[in-house]
Amino acid sequence: MASSNLTSFYQSIVAELERRRRAVGIPMERMSDLAGTADRSYAKLLAPESASGRIGNWKTLQLVLDVLFPDGVEVRLTPLRPGAEPMNSGTRKAIIEAAVSFDATTLPDHMRNLQMLSCKARLESTPPTRRKAIASKAARARWAKFREAKRAFAQDLRPQPESP
């Protein structure tokens, strides 16, 4: 989206939604799920001028509002103070940067960390006898696969009968 299509009104609403999300402590990844919108649609609302960004429609903004303000909101429109400039993309960017924590990990790193945490939790919650049964079953499957490959290899080495 071209930034000329963005209004300061939209930017102000989205900036306030992001401030509230951070204050409530909801991870950005969960916002779209909680609002019942498409994956990562909340992140796209925050950066509509990017290549994958979108300007949210009123229905989507209402869904996000319902998540962040379950008791409802009261909207007040007040005129700008004399000499104050409307929000521009630089101001919007400063608000978002202040609100969003910047983590250096990439998505694959993040997913790997989540996987390690889930493995650790599963390990701690599974009793030792069950872990032993799972490991034994995995070992039997590995050896069965090895034996099958060995048999197939041995069969390939046998002399084939000659055809008449």
Buried (B, 14 or more C-beta within 10 A) or exposed (E): BEEEEBEBEBBBBBBBBBBBBBEEEBEBEEBBEBBEBEEEBBBBBBBBBEEEBBBBEEEBBEBBBBBBEEEEEEEEEEEEEEEEEEBEEEBBBEBBEEBBEEEEEEEEEEEEEEEEEEEEEEEEEEEEEEEEEEEEEEEEEEEEEEEEEEEEEEEEEEEEEEEE
